[in-house]
Amino acid sequence: MTTDGTPAAPAPASSGTLADPARGTLPGPATVTPLLSGLDERLPGLRALYEDLHAHPELSFQEFRTAGVAAGLLRAQGWEVTEGVGRTGVVGVLANGPGPVVLLRADMDALPVKEETGLPYASTATGIDPDGNEVPVMHACGHDMHVTCLLGATAQLAAHRDTWSGTVVAVFQPAEEVGGAPAMIEDGFLDRFPRAEICLGQHVAPAPVGFLGTRPGPVMAASDSLRVTLFGRGGHGSSPETAVDPVVMAAAVVMRLQTVVSREIGASQTAVVTVGSLHAGTKENIIPDTAELRINIRSTTPAVRDRILAAVTRIVRAEAAASGAPKEPEIVPLNSFPVTVNDGPATARVQSALTEALGEGRVFTLPQVITGSEDFGVFGTALGVPSVFWHFGGADPALYAGVDPDSLLENGLPDTVPANHSPHFAPVPGPTIPLGVTALLAAAAHWLVKETPDA
């Protein structure tokens, strides 16, 4: 990637690789929906919007500025706008005659990550996390791209009402990183807005720009996060026999948890257990009273989820007992995301629409469930309607020189490509923005077909 965030010149590659320039650019206007008319002229403004959002990230449920930007642009485009849904969410409604109601969703929140991209519009922002700590903040998961693409799509829909019929509900959701979709549902979303017949969403991924992937059925894993507090008995580091050391207890828990997936989950099943945070003590010669672990669990079936949660609980309690802890550990759920499930027939329709818009060889069926998690499916589940979620590439194709697409699908990312949540993650905005806008419009247009009167 060049210093201004535009894609570097693609490296030479053999025909058919992901770095092939012929495969790294979007197709011409003849292959896309009429809804895209005038998008090229809109792209500089969308690029500026993206850079502004990237430079001003906000943590979950703190997206006040981002929500204000989205609401203001929607109103300027002619949408009916409601703010403060689920605390900081924004919902735009555009009714345009008879037809289906289509929900399009983007998430808005950023992460407590210090940006290291070196971009001229890199974030230097900080925020206060739920524990009261000041932390760096970065759009390390691409939600700024999601907001930009949805606002580009809403602008095109508003500008070309003569080409479609129906109602679109544009959802700018807060707090996806901690499960903000239920907050919108609990705030009366189902009763306050037109009830969608199809829910559509997307996520930028570290795949080469120009490519998309999805699959019918389970597409993203369930996620459960836990806070575990281990109780010891504090003392002087010189006399550990007078104390019960929660640091050693925590270390034993961390090591034992590594056996859950390797020894209790079948080789053909998908699961991940991660201890992402461990805090204990304030000084090297003081044995503290407590240690805190934050654990994340990914699973793809209810049975595997139940087995892992039971195993984690058993191990935490057993290690505490083995260490002579004076008190039972506390295990507190922090958030939970269900498996994201794509409706089969609706996914086939979306894949067909995306292929028609982007060209053959650019829309892939993912070979397996992605172990990342999403709360997008909450909308479709609550409404009782089909939903489809896809991933679109945002990485510089030059990073994939010599990589065959089939190899990528089977073997994963090259080590040179920063993934979501990395401090180096930064989609190349120039080609990624029109890709994301095109995908949303192509998928939505498949439902918003304008009926032609009989001759």
N, C-alpha and C positions, 0 to 999 in steps of 0.2 A: 504494500500500500504506500502511496506517496504521502508526503507530509501534509497535504491539504485534504486527505481523506478520499481522493479520487482513485480509481483502480490503476495500478501500475500496468504498463504494457504487458500483455500475456507472454509468458515465456514460450519458446518453441516447444511444441509437443506433437506427438504422433497423432494422426487422424483418429478422431473418436474419443480423445481424452477430454477430461473436464477443463483443461486449460486451452483447448482449441478455440481461437478467436471466433470462428464461425458458430460455435455453440455457446459462446459467452456473452452474446448480445441478444436483446429481445427482438422478436420478429417485427416486420413492418406493419403499418396500420391496416393493410388489407386483410390481415388474419385476425383482427380483434373486433370486439363489439363496437357498435356506433356510440355507445356510452363514453368511449375514450376520445371522441372528437374534442380537440382543444386541450388535451392533457399536456402536450409538449409545452404549450405556452404557460401552463400552470406550474411546471416543474421547478423553475427558479424560486418561486415563492414557497413551494413545499420544501425545497432544499434548505432555505433560510429558516423555515419553521422547525425542521428537524434539528438543525444546528442549535437553535435557541432552546429547544426542549432538552437536547443532550447536555447543554451547558448549565441547565437549571433543573437537575433531578430532585425529586422529593420522595421521602420514605413512605411506606404504606400508611394509608389513612391521613397523610399529610399533604396530599396532592392538590393544595388549594390553588397555586398558581397555574399548574397544568390544567386543572378543571376549568379555571377561568378562561384560559386561552381557548380550550375546546368549545366552551359554551359561547364565547364571543364570536368565534368563527362560524359556528352552526347558525347562530341568529343572523349573522350577516348573509349567510347563504339562503335564508328563508325557512329554516327549520323551527318547529315548535320545541322549546328547550325547557327542561326541568333540571335544576341543580340540587346538590345536597342529597342525592339518593344513595342510601347506604353510607351516609356521612359525607363522602366527597365525590360520589359518582355523578355523572352527567348522562342524561338520556335525551336524544333528539328524535323527533317523530316527523316524518314527511309523508303525508297522505296524498296520493296521486291517482285517484280513481279506483274503480273496482279491481280486485285481484288479491293475491296472497299477501300476508304480512311476513316480512323477512327481517330477522334480527341479525345485525352485524355488530361484532364486539371487538373492542381493543382495551387492553389494560394499561394503566398509567404509572404505576409505582416503580421506584428505583431501589437499589440495594445499598447496604452499608459497606461499600467497597471503595478503596482509593484508586482513582483512575491512573493508569500508566500507559495510555495510548500515545501520548505526545501530540495529539491533534490540536490544532489551533483553537478549537471550540471544546476542548476537554473540560470536564467538570472540576471545579475547585470547591464545590459546595460541601457543607457539613450539615448534619441534622442531629436531633436528639432521638435516640432509640427508645423502645418501650421501657428499658431499664433505667432511663435517665442519663445515659452516657452520650457524650458528643462523639459522633462518628463521621468519617468521610462518606459521601454519597455519590453514586455513579449509576448511570443507566447501563449496567453490565449485562442485562438480559434482553435489551432491545425493545423495551416497551415504548421508548420514544419513537422508534420506527413504526410500531403498531399504531400509535396515535396519529402520526403523520399520514400513514397510508389510509387510515379510515377517514381522516378529514379530507384527503384528496378524493376519496371515493364519494363522500357526501357532497362535495362541491360538484363533481361530475353528475351525480344523480339530480341535484337541484338544477343544474344548467341544461339538462337534457330530458325534461319531463315528458317531452313528446315521444320519447323512444321506449317508455316503459309504463306499466300500470300496476298499482297495488300500493302498499304502505311499507315503508322501511323504518325500523326502530334501530337507531345507532346508539350503542351502549359504550360509554367510556367508563370502564370499571376501575374502582380503586383496589389497592391492596391484594393483587393477585398473589404476591409472594407469601401472604399469610392467610389466604382464603377469603377474599373480600366479596366474592359473588354471593354467598349466603346473606351478607349484610344488606345487599340490594334487594334480595328476595324478601327478607324479613321487614324491609321498609315499604312493603306493599307493592313491589314491582309488578306482580301478576295482575293486580287490580287497577293500577294507576295508568298502565300503558296498553296499547293494542296487543292482543295475544298473538305472538308469532306462530307461524306454521312450520318454520324451519329456522334453525340457529346456525350461523356461520361464523367461524373464527380462524385466525391464523397466527403463526409465530415465526419470527425470523430465526434462522438457524445458521450455523457455521458451514453450511454447504455452499458450493459455488453459486454465485448470483446467476439467475436465469433458470434455476431448477427448483422444482417443488416435489414434495413427497407426502403421501397420506396412505391410509389403509382402512378398509372396512373393519368393524368390530373394535376391540380394544386398541387404542393408538398411543395412550400414555398411561403410565403406572399410577397406582394409588400412592399417597404419601401420608405418613403419620410422623409428627414430631413430638418428642417428649422432653420434659425437663426432669432430671433425676437429681435429688439432693441426698448425698450420703453423709451420715452423722458419725463423727468420731468423738474423741476427747482430746482437747488441746493440751500442749505441754511444751517443754523446752527441747530443742533439737538435740541437746546433749544427753537427755534421759528419755529415750523413746519408750522405755518399759513402763513409764508412768502415764503414757498416753495411748490412745487408739488412733492410729494414723489414717485419716481419710484419703490422703494422697496415694498411699500404697493400695488402699481399698479401691480407689478410682482406677488406678493402673491395672489392677486385677480384673475389674469389670471391663475395661476397654479391651484387654487382651482376650478375655473369655467371649466377648461379643463377636469377635472375629470368627468364632466357630459356628455361629448360628446358621449362616448361609452355607458354609462349606461342609457342615456335618448334619444339619437338620432339614435342609431344603433339597429337593431332588435336583439332579443335574439338568433335567429338562425344564425346570421351572425358573422363573426370573425373580430375583429379589436382591436388595441391597440394604445393608445396615451400616450407617456412618455415624461416628461420634465426631461432630463438627466443632464442639466447644467443650473445654474442660478448664474450670477455674477453681483454684484453692490457694489459700494462704496469702500472706503479705510480705513475709521475710524468710530468708533462708534458714534461720535457726529457730523458727517457731513452727511447731506442729499445729495446724489449724483445727478448728472444731468441725468444719464441714468442707465438702467438695461438691461442685455442681457440674453435671454433664448434660449436654444437649444432644439428643440422639435423633437421627432421621432414618425412617424405614420406608423402603419402596417395595411394592408388591403388585402383582398383576391379577391375582384371584383372591376372593374372600377367604378361601381356606388357607392359602399361604400367609395372608395378612394375619389371620387369627393365630397361626402357628408361631409367627415371628414375635408378635406382641406377647404371647404367653412365654416364649423363650426369654425375651428380654426381661420381663418381670421376674421370672424364676432366677435368672442369673444375677440380677441386681440384688435380690433379697438373699440369695445363697452366699454371695461374696461378702455382703454385710454381716451375715451370721458367722461366716468363717473367720472374719476379722475381729469378732467380738464387739460389734457396734453396739453402743448403749441404747440405740433407738432404731426402729424400722425405717428404711429409706422412704422418701417421698417420691412418687412417680406421678407427674402431672402432665396430662395431654396439653399441647400448645396449639396445634392445628391439625386438620385432617382433610385430605383431598381424595375424592373417589377416583376410581379408574375412569379415564376419559374414553368414552365409547362412541365410535362413529356408526351411524345408521348405515346399513349395507346398501340399500337402493339409493338413498340420498348421496352416499359417497360415490357411487358409480356415476350419478348425474354430474356431480361436481368434477370428478376426474375427466369426464367427457368435455365439460365446458372449459376447463383449464387447458386441456390438450388442444381444443379448437382455438383458444385464444393465444396460446404460447407456442404451439407447434409440436409436432411429433418428437419424441425422445427427450422431452423436458419434464414430464410429469411421471414420477415413479411411484410404484406401490412399495411402501416400506416393508421389509421382510419380517420385522418383528416389532413388538411393543417398545416404544421409547421409555427409558426408565425415569426421565423427567416427568414432572406432574403438573397438572393444570386444574383450575376450578371452573373453566369454561362450561364443562358439561352440566354444571348445576342448573344453568338456565334451561336447557332442553329437558332435563329431568323434572324440574319444577313445573314446566309448562306441559309436560307430557307429549313432546313433539321430537322429531328427529333433529340431530345436530351433526355437523361435520366440521372437523378441525384439521388443518393442514400446516405443513412447515415449508417456508420458502427461503431459498438460499440468499445470503447476504455477504458472502466472503469473496475476496478477490480471486478470480479464476487462476491467476498466476501462481497462487499457493498450491494449486493442484496439478502442476505440470507433471505429465507422465502418469497421472492416476486415472485408471479406468473407472467409469461409473459403477460397474458391477462390483469392482473391488471395494469401492467406497461403501456401498450398501452392506457388503458382507463383513468388512474389516474395520470400519469406522474411520475417524478422522486421522489425517497425517499429524505428526507431532508438531508441525509448524503452524497449525491453524488454531488460534485461540477460540475456545468454546464459550458458550453462555456462562455468565458469572465470573469469568476471568477478568482481571483488571486491564487486560489488553483487548477485550472483545469490542469490536467496532465495525458494524456493517459498512460497506462502501455505499454511501448514500446515492451517488449519481444513478447507477442502474438498479439499486435495490428499491428505491421509492416507486418508480413506475411499475416494477414487477409486483410489489405489494398492492398497489392501487388496481392494477390490471386483474390480479387474482380475485380481489374482493368483488369487483364489478362483474367479471365474467361469471363467477359463481352465483351472485345475486340475480343477474340478468336471466339465468336459466329458469328462475321462478317468476320474475317480473315481466313476463312476455306480454306485450301489448296486443290485445286481440284485434284482428282486422275484420271489419264488417263484411258480411257475405256480399258478393257482387250481385 
